[in-house]
Amino acid sequence: MKLTALFVLALGMTATAFAEDITGTVVDKNCSTKPAMVNNAECSARCIKGGADAVLVTADGKIYTVDKQDKLAPHAGMKVTVSGKVTGTTIAVTDVKM
């Protein structure tokens, strides 16, 4: 019984260890590579509403895609912190905070 509880606890700690917080600006994918457009909140909101994917652009210009557009899209043009598991340049989103 104790061994099972320790195993379950270890699994939980392992899953948590891979979660990261990444801060950046929510931008539409089309303009994410254009530094002048990263801070254009109106353009980002319009393009995301029009169907472009929302991505997260960090201060150093790294671009992350997300698995849950519905969590990121409402924050178009805003600086947010996205929590989740990062694999390469994709975030499996668990939370978005402003």
FENCOR-V748805 format. One record per residue. N is the residue number from 1. RES is the residue in three letters. SS is DSSP state (alpha for helix, beta for strand, coil for the rest). PSI is psi in whole degrees, -180 to 180 (none if undefined). BURIAL is I if it has 24 or more other ideal C-beta (glycine too) atoms within 12 Angstrom, else O. Layout:
n,res,ss,psi,burial
N,RES,SS,PSI,BURIAL
N,RES,SS,PSI,BURIAL
This chain:
n,res,ss,psi,burial
1,MET,coil,-48,O
2,LYS,alpha,-37,O
3,LEU,alpha,-41,O
4,THR,alpha,-44,O
5,ALA,alpha,-41,O
6,LEU,alpha,-39,O
7,PHE,alpha,-45,O
8,VAL,alpha,-41,O
9,LEU,alpha,-42,O
10,ALA,alpha,-40,O
11,LEU,alpha,-42,O
12,GLY,alpha,-40,O
13,MET,alpha,-37,O
14,THR,alpha,-44,O
15,ALA,alpha,-40,O
16,THR,alpha,-33,O
17,ALA,alpha,-25,O
18,PHE,coil,-10,O
19,ALA,beta,140,O
20,GLU,beta,159,O
21,ASP,beta,126,O
22,ILE,beta,128,I
23,THR,beta,137,O
24,GLY,beta,-170,I
25,THR,beta,136,I
26,VAL,beta,120,I
27,VAL,beta,156,I
28,ASP,beta,148,I
29,LYS,alpha,-36,I
30,ASN,alpha,-37,O
31,CYS,alpha,2,I
32,SER,coil,-22,I
33,THR,coil,3,O
34,LYS,coil,101,O
35,PRO,alpha,-36,O
36,ALA,alpha,-23,O
37,MET,alpha,-14,I
38,VAL,coil,-34,I
39,ASN,coil,13,O
40,ASN,coil,87,I
41,ALA,alpha,-40,O
42,GLU,alpha,-44,O
43,CYS,alpha,-44,I
44,SER,alpha,-46,I
45,ALA,alpha,-44,O
46,ARG,alpha,-45,O
47,CYS,alpha,-39,I
48,ILE,alpha,-41,I
49,LYS,alpha,-31,O
50,GLY,coil,-2,O
51,GLY,coil,-7,O
52,ALA,coil,146,I
53,ASP,coil,143,I
54,ALA,beta,137,I
55,VAL,beta,166,I
56,LEU,beta,125,I
57,VAL,beta,121,I
58,THR,coil,169,I
59,ALA,coil,-29,O
60,ASP,coil,8,O
61,GLY,coil,4,O
62,LYS,coil,138,O
63,ILE,beta,126,I
64,TYR,beta,133,I
65,THR,beta,162,I
66,VAL,beta,154,I
67,ASP,coil,-17,O
68,LYS,coil,89,O
69,GLN,alpha,-35,I
70,ASP,alpha,-22,O
71,LYS,alpha,-29,O
72,LEU,alpha,-38,I
73,ALA,alpha,-40,I
74,PRO,alpha,-13,O
75,HIS,alpha,22,I
76,ALA,coil,129,I
77,GLY,coil,0,I
78,MET,coil,154,I
79,LYS,beta,126,I
80,VAL,beta,167,I
81,THR,beta,122,I
82,VAL,beta,130,I
83,SER,beta,142,I
84,GLY,beta,-178,I
85,LYS,beta,127,I
86,VAL,beta,126,I
87,THR,beta,107,O
88,GLY,coil,-115,O
89,THR,coil,24,O
90,THR,beta,135,O
91,ILE,beta,125,I
92,ALA,beta,97,O
93,VAL,beta,131,I
94,THR,beta,-26,O
95,ASP,beta,151,O
96,VAL,beta,126,I
97,LYS,beta,144,O
98,MET,coil,none,O
